[in-house]
Amino acid sequence: MLERIGASGARRLATSAHRGDPYDEADLAGRIALVLGSEAHGLPADLELLLDSTVHVPMAGRTESLNVAVAGSVLLFEAARQRRRSVAPGSVR
């Protein structure tokens, strides 16, 4: 499935607790597929070859990571924000 997504021109972005670009600095406005791993184990190592880049949600204090549902929600909210920003004022999308 990830091969077909990449072949279609969409970028495949993995999420990580500590690696990759901060989510608010990553380009999430284009065609993307977010690949989220389990909270305990992350993503399987064999998926690394199928992914284009990695993003993370920086954490403050002693918090290690967000649960996968919250992390996914944060990333989708940021993707929607970036897409709204990329639409010119007054245009219909």
NULO-437011 format. One record per residue: x, y, z of N, C-alpha, C, CB in turn; residue in three letters; residue number from 0. Coordinates in Angstrom, 3 decimals. Each point is the difference from the previous one (the first is absolute). Glycine has a CB too. Example, Ala and Ser with C-alpha at 12.3 -4.5 7.8 and 13.67 -1.06 7.14 Angstrom:
REM NULO-437011
- n_east | n_north | n_up | ca_east | ca_north | ca_up | c_east | c_north | c_up | cb_east | cb_north | cb_up | nuvex | drense
- 13.190 | -5.690 | 7.800 | -0.890 | 1.190 | 0.000 | 0.900 | 1.200 | 0.000 | -1.892 | -1.173 | 1.246 | ALA | 0
- 1.542 | 2.223 | -1.966 | 0.820 | 1.190 | 0.060 | -0.770 | 1.090 | 0.730 | 1.184 | -0.628 | -2.145 | SER | 1
//
This chain:
REM NULO-437011
- n_east | n_north | n_up | ca_east | ca_north | ca_up | c_east | c_north | c_up | cb_east | cb_north | cb_up | nuvex | drense
- 0.819 | -1.198 | 0.000 | -0.819 | 1.198 | 0.000 | 0.861 | 1.260 | 0.000 | -1.792 | -1.261 | 1.202 | MET | 0
- 2.829 | 1.304 | -0.357 | 0.852 | 1.188 | 0.035 | 0.728 | 0.212 | -1.319 | 0.279 | -0.320 | 2.451 | LEU | 1
- 0.044 | -0.764 | -3.153 | 0.630 | 0.133 | -1.314 | -0.936 | 0.720 | -0.963 | 1.324 | -2.104 | 0.400 | GLU | 2
- -2.596 | 1.717 | -0.414 | -0.975 | 0.634 | -0.899 | -0.217 | 1.459 | 0.365 | -1.118 | -2.209 | -0.325 | ARG | 3
- 1.092 | 2.502 | 1.602 | -0.168 | 1.394 | 0.433 | 1.161 | 0.841 | -0.512 | -1.255 | -0.746 | 2.059 | ILE | 4
- 2.481 | 0.249 | -1.905 | 1.162 | 0.712 | -0.504 | -0.026 | 0.145 | -1.508 | 1.283 | -0.847 | 1.928 | GLY | 5
- -1.679 | -0.207 | -2.644 | -0.069 | 0.032 | -1.457 | -1.031 | 1.008 | -0.494 | 0.704 | -2.392 | -0.044 | ALA | 6
- -1.710 | 2.669 | 0.862 | -1.035 | 0.957 | -0.397 | 0.457 | 1.456 | 0.179 | -1.729 | -1.702 | 0.631 | SER | 7
- 2.916 | 1.878 | -0.027 | 0.520 | 1.355 | 0.193 | -0.194 | 0.567 | 1.387 | -0.437 | 0.337 | -2.352 | GLY | 8
- -0.215 | -1.090 | 3.222 | -0.184 | 0.473 | 1.378 | 1.254 | -0.315 | 0.812 | -2.512 | -0.340 | -0.156 | ALA | 9
- 2.825 | 1.207 | 1.105 | 1.121 | -0.247 | 0.901 | -0.478 | -0.838 | 1.174 | 1.103 | 2.169 | -0.682 | ARG | 10
- -0.257 | -3.069 | 1.134 | -0.317 | -0.877 | 1.119 | 0.806 | 0.469 | 1.206 | -0.500 | -1.970 | -1.547 | ARG | 11
- -0.207 | 2.508 | 2.541 | 0.644 | 0.559 | 1.181 | -0.229 | -0.882 | 1.208 | -0.283 | 2.287 | -0.935 | LEU | 12
- 1.368 | -2.682 | 1.565 | -0.088 | -0.782 | 1.233 | -0.036 | 0.950 | 1.179 | 1.225 | -1.941 | -1.051 | ALA | 13
- -1.822 | 1.498 | 2.122 | 0.056 | 0.752 | 1.239 | 0.946 | -0.714 | 0.950 | -2.357 | 0.876 | -0.322 | THR | 14
- 3.038 | -0.089 | 1.124 | 0.945 | -0.541 | 0.955 | -0.096 | 0.807 | 1.281 | 1.537 | -0.791 | -1.844 | SER | 15
- -1.189 | 0.184 | 2.944 | -0.029 | 0.727 | 1.275 | 1.104 | 1.042 | 0.071 | -0.973 | -2.014 | 1.099 | ALA | 16
- 2.111 | 1.765 | -1.764 | 1.137 | 0.915 | 0.160 | 0.772 | 0.315 | -1.266 | 0.161 | -0.876 | 2.244 | HIS | 17
- -0.428 | 0.206 | -3.337 | 0.795 | 0.201 | -1.211 | -0.760 | 0.808 | -1.039 | 1.175 | -2.148 | 0.449 | ARG | 18
- -0.430 | 2.709 | -1.391 | -0.597 | 0.680 | -1.129 | -0.250 | 1.471 | 0.264 | -1.026 | -2.136 | -0.635 | GLY | 19
- 0.392 | 2.774 | -0.330 | -0.314 | 1.418 | 0.097 | -1.143 | 0.238 | 0.977 | 0.788 | 0.324 | -2.351 | ASP | 20
- -0.743 | 0.792 | 3.082 | -1.174 | 0.350 | 0.809 | -1.216 | 0.158 | -0.921 | 1.468 | 1.159 | 1.739 | PRO | 21
- -2.612 | -1.615 | -1.302 | -1.188 | -0.023 | -0.852 | -0.368 | 1.375 | -0.550 | -0.798 | -1.932 | 1.319 | TYR | 22
- 1.056 | 2.992 | -0.560 | -0.395 | 1.336 | -0.451 | 1.021 | 0.621 | -0.953 | -1.218 | 0.290 | 2.149 | ASP | 23
- 2.314 | -0.990 | -2.413 | 0.980 | 0.443 | -0.991 | -0.050 | -0.870 | -1.258 | 1.460 | 0.845 | 1.859 | GLU | 24
- -2.207 | -1.919 | -1.824 | -0.115 | -0.908 | -1.138 | -1.085 | 0.493 | -0.940 | 0.783 | -1.931 | 1.408 | ALA | 25
- -0.614 | 1.665 | -2.697 | -1.011 | 0.354 | -0.995 | -1.073 | -1.087 | 0.006 | 1.706 | 1.251 | -1.435 | ASP | 26
- -2.860 | -0.903 | 1.980 | -1.123 | -0.939 | 0.069 | -1.143 | 0.436 | -0.912 | 0.641 | -0.563 | 2.354 | LEU | 27
- -0.395 | 1.558 | -3.222 | -1.071 | 0.552 | -0.822 | -0.278 | -0.824 | -1.253 | 0.616 | 2.233 | 0.861 | ALA | 28
- 0.352 | -2.985 | -1.319 | -0.178 | -0.774 | -1.224 | -0.640 | -1.349 | 0.259 | 1.963 | 1.155 | -0.946 | GLY | 29
- -1.854 | -2.017 | -0.053 | -0.549 | -1.358 | 0.116 | 0.934 | -0.818 | 0.871 | -1.117 | 0.147 | -2.278 | ARG | 30
- 0.598 | -0.592 | 3.415 | 0.809 | -0.762 | 0.948 | -0.782 | -1.194 | 0.532 | 1.241 | 2.089 | 0.629 | ILE | 31
- -0.501 | -3.069 | -0.193 | -0.561 | -1.122 | 0.763 | 0.761 | -0.015 | 1.317 | -0.636 | -1.381 | -2.098 | ALA | 32
- -0.073 | 1.503 | 3.194 | 0.624 | -0.074 | 1.320 | 0.031 | -1.446 | 0.457 | -0.786 | 2.327 | 0.571 | LEU | 33
- 1.948 | -2.776 | -0.138 | 0.178 | -1.375 | 0.455 | 0.346 | 0.065 | 1.476 | 0.768 | -0.819 | -2.300 | VAL | 34
- -1.706 | 0.408 | 3.137 | 0.179 | 0.079 | 1.451 | 0.223 | -1.383 | 0.576 | -1.437 | 2.047 | 0.091 | LEU | 35
- 2.425 | -2.151 | 0.775 | 0.311 | -1.284 | 0.623 | -0.686 | -0.138 | 1.341 | 2.188 | -0.024 | -1.174 | GLY | 36
- -1.955 | -1.097 | 1.791 | -0.578 | -0.232 | 1.318 | 0.713 | 0.850 | 1.033 | -0.634 | -2.336 | -0.653 | SER | 37
- -0.061 | 2.614 | 1.737 | 0.581 | 0.825 | 1.063 | 1.176 | -0.703 | 0.664 | -2.236 | 1.048 | 0.385 | GLU | 38
- 2.166 | -2.331 | -0.250 | 1.055 | -0.738 | 0.707 | 1.205 | -0.304 | -0.880 | -1.761 | -0.988 | 1.425 | ALA | 39
- 1.528 | 0.695 | -2.719 | 1.090 | -0.506 | -0.836 | 0.301 | 0.852 | -1.231 | -0.623 | -2.235 | 0.791 | HIS | 40
- -0.153 | 3.271 | -1.046 | 0.244 | 0.793 | -1.197 | -0.324 | -0.779 | -1.255 | 1.763 | 1.246 | 1.214 | GLY | 41
- -1.021 | -0.952 | -2.285 | -0.216 | -0.668 | -1.279 | 0.987 | -1.156 | -0.178 | -0.851 | 2.160 | -0.981 | LEU | 42
- 0.431 | -3.204 | 0.279 | 0.933 | -1.093 | -0.301 | 1.169 | 0.516 | -0.843 | -1.899 | -1.669 | 0.102 | PRO | 43
- 3.086 | 1.166 | 0.154 | 1.210 | 0.457 | -0.697 | -0.087 | -0.205 | -1.509 | 1.308 | -0.524 | 2.050 | ALA | 44
- -1.984 | -0.521 | -2.507 | -0.060 | -0.260 | -1.436 | -0.826 | 1.031 | -0.766 | 0.260 | -2.400 | 0.524 | ASP | 45
- -1.033 | 3.217 | 0.169 | -0.755 | 1.055 | -0.671 | 0.864 | 1.205 | -0.352 | -2.015 | -0.764 | 1.222 | LEU | 46
- 3.147 | 0.923 | -0.552 | 0.870 | 1.161 | -0.208 | 0.315 | 0.219 | -1.483 | 0.985 | -0.392 | 2.269 | GLU | 47
- -0.753 | -0.684 | -3.016 | 0.360 | 0.112 | -1.410 | -1.136 | 0.537 | -0.861 | 1.570 | -1.878 | 0.339 | LEU | 48
- -2.798 | 1.793 | 0.157 | -1.164 | 0.424 | -0.773 | -0.456 | 1.416 | 0.332 | -0.680 | -2.371 | -0.103 | LEU | 49
- 1.359 | 3.026 | 1.023 | -0.430 | 1.319 | 0.476 | 0.890 | 1.093 | -0.561 | -0.881 | -1.041 | 2.092 | LEU | 50
- 0.308 | 2.213 | -2.292 | 0.747 | 1.123 | -0.568 | 0.644 | 0.879 | 1.057 | -1.551 | -0.042 | -1.912 | ASP | 51
- 0.920 | 0.194 | 3.052 | 0.574 | 0.797 | 1.079 | -0.733 | -0.295 | 1.300 | 0.666 | 1.805 | -1.632 | SER | 52
- -0.155 | -1.195 | 2.696 | -0.543 | -0.224 | 1.340 | -0.277 | 1.336 | 0.660 | 1.248 | -2.177 | 0.204 | THR | 53
- -2.352 | 2.250 | 0.535 | -0.346 | 1.194 | 0.766 | -0.255 | -0.402 | 1.445 | -0.987 | 1.121 | -2.050 | VAL | 54
- 1.116 | -0.150 | 2.938 | -0.318 | -0.263 | 1.403 | -0.671 | 1.209 | 0.620 | 1.938 | -1.579 | 0.170 | HIS | 55
- -2.627 | 1.342 | 0.922 | -0.630 | 1.066 | 0.782 | 0.917 | 0.243 | 1.197 | -2.403 | -0.627 | -0.741 | VAL | 56
- 3.102 | 1.779 | 0.766 | 0.902 | 0.267 | 1.132 | -0.775 | 0.021 | 1.313 | 1.516 | 1.321 | -1.512 | PRO | 57
- -0.906 | -1.887 | 2.525 | -0.627 | -0.094 | 1.310 | 0.726 | 0.912 | 0.993 | -0.724 | -2.375 | -0.493 | MET | 58
- -0.017 | 2.900 | 1.429 | 0.574 | 0.845 | 1.050 | 0.120 | -0.793 | 1.297 | -0.982 | 2.062 | -1.078 | ALA | 59
- 1.940 | -1.694 | 1.868 | 0.140 | -0.639 | 1.315 | 0.388 | -1.455 | -0.107 | -1.673 | 1.573 | 0.887 | GLY | 60
- 1.148 | -2.359 | 0.021 | 0.376 | -1.412 | 0.087 | -0.916 | -0.924 | -0.792 | 0.925 | 0.494 | 2.227 | ARG | 61
- -1.898 | 0.068 | -2.912 | -0.903 | -0.818 | -0.804 | 0.779 | -0.612 | -1.151 | -1.975 | 1.450 | 0.622 | THR | 62
- 1.868 | -2.758 | -0.779 | 0.775 | -0.683 | -1.028 | -0.661 | 0.080 | -1.377 | 0.864 | -1.528 | 1.764 | GLU | 63
- -2.186 | 1.309 | -1.815 | -0.684 | 0.042 | -1.285 | -1.505 | 0.094 | 0.223 | 1.854 | -1.338 | -1.072 | SER | 64
- -2.555 | 1.664 | -0.011 | -1.463 | 0.000 | 0.009 | -0.489 | -1.393 | -0.380 | -0.085 | 2.473 | -0.597 | LEU | 65
- -1.155 | -2.784 | 0.966 | -0.514 | -1.275 | -0.506 | -0.287 | 0.170 | -1.493 | -1.010 | -0.623 | 2.277 | ASN | 66
- 0.892 | -0.482 | -2.984 | -0.070 | 0.036 | -1.455 | -1.227 | 0.774 | -0.498 | 1.205 | -2.193 | -0.055 | VAL | 67
- -2.329 | 2.119 | 0.733 | -1.199 | 0.733 | -0.418 | 0.205 | 1.502 | 0.117 | -1.412 | -1.930 | 0.718 | ALA | 68
- 2.019 | 2.369 | 0.355 | 0.242 | 1.431 | 0.187 | 1.043 | 0.489 | -0.999 | -0.584 | -0.194 | 2.448 | VAL | 69
- 1.661 | -0.556 | -2.639 | 1.028 | 0.391 | -0.966 | -0.589 | 0.114 | -1.401 | 1.747 | -1.126 | 1.407 | ALA | 70
- -2.566 | 0.161 | -1.797 | -0.660 | 0.056 | -1.303 | -0.900 | 1.214 | -0.127 | 0.095 | -2.472 | -0.107 | GLY | 71
- -0.823 | 2.793 | 1.150 | -0.885 | 1.165 | -0.018 | 0.781 | 1.294 | -0.147 | -1.619 | -1.247 | 1.413 | SER | 72
- 2.724 | 1.355 | -0.697 | 0.848 | 1.196 | -0.101 | 0.510 | 0.166 | -1.430 | 0.683 | -0.254 | 2.419 | VAL | 73
- -0.213 | -0.830 | -3.015 | 0.531 | 0.068 | -1.362 | -1.081 | 0.330 | -1.019 | 1.746 | -1.645 | 0.651 | LEU | 74
- -2.923 | 1.056 | -0.501 | -1.090 | 0.312 | -0.931 | -0.464 | 1.441 | 0.145 | -0.711 | -2.385 | 0.080 | LEU | 75
- 0.669 | 2.893 | 1.146 | -0.367 | 1.393 | 0.220 | 1.021 | 0.924 | -0.666 | -1.123 | -0.622 | 2.178 | PHE | 76
- 2.405 | 0.314 | -2.033 | 1.048 | 0.816 | -0.631 | -0.078 | -0.076 | -1.518 | 1.466 | -0.376 | 1.990 | GLU | 77
- -1.743 | -0.803 | -2.534 | -0.152 | -0.137 | -1.450 | -1.167 | 0.856 | -0.493 | 0.948 | -2.339 | 0.105 | ALA | 78
- -2.062 | 2.324 | 0.609 | -1.160 | 0.822 | -0.379 | 0.343 | 1.480 | 0.099 | -1.561 | -1.804 | 0.795 | ALA | 79
- 2.290 | 2.203 | 0.229 | 0.392 | 1.405 | 0.162 | 0.884 | 0.443 | -1.167 | -0.142 | -0.234 | 2.513 | ARG | 80
- 1.112 | -0.591 | -2.872 | 0.887 | 0.353 | -1.105 | -0.765 | 0.082 | -1.317 | 1.900 | -1.098 | 1.201 | GLN | 81
- -2.849 | 0.227 | -1.400 | -0.778 | 0.013 | -1.243 | -0.894 | 1.220 | -0.082 | 0.054 | -2.482 | -0.034 | ARG | 82
- -0.643 | 2.891 | 1.159 | -0.796 | 1.229 | 0.002 | 0.875 | 1.200 | -0.311 | -1.577 | -1.008 | 1.664 | ARG | 83
- 2.777 | 1.031 | -1.116 | 0.926 | 1.113 | -0.200 | 0.455 | 0.073 | -1.453 | 0.759 | -0.211 | 2.380 | ARG | 84
- -0.659 | -0.925 | -3.065 | 0.495 | -0.004 | -1.380 | -1.059 | 0.417 | -1.003 | 1.575 | -1.786 | 0.643 | SER | 85
- -2.820 | 1.898 | -0.224 | -1.083 | 0.433 | -0.885 | -0.066 | 1.523 | 0.041 | -1.309 | -2.161 | 0.377 | VAL | 86
- 1.319 | 2.772 | -1.544 | -0.046 | 1.458 | -0.067 | -1.320 | 0.533 | 0.560 | 1.511 | -0.058 | -2.007 | ALA | 87
- -1.482 | 1.204 | 2.705 | -1.235 | 0.583 | 0.538 | -1.024 | 0.240 | -1.107 | 1.329 | 1.080 | 1.836 | PRO | 88
- -2.557 | -1.450 | -1.576 | -1.082 | 0.214 | -0.942 | -0.157 | -1.107 | -1.030 | 0.364 | 2.392 | 0.333 | GLY | 89
- 0.560 | -3.336 | -0.391 | -0.131 | -1.087 | -0.976 | -0.857 | -1.104 | 0.593 | 2.250 | 0.551 | -1.009 | SER | 90
- -2.832 | -1.330 | 0.126 | -0.833 | -1.124 | 0.411 | 0.786 | -1.274 | -0.238 | -2.146 | 1.252 | -0.533 | VAL | 91
- 2.126 | -2.130 | 1.472 | 0.753 | -1.244 | -0.113 | -0.912 | -1.157 | 0.205 | 2.058 | 1.105 | 0.788 | ARG | 92
//
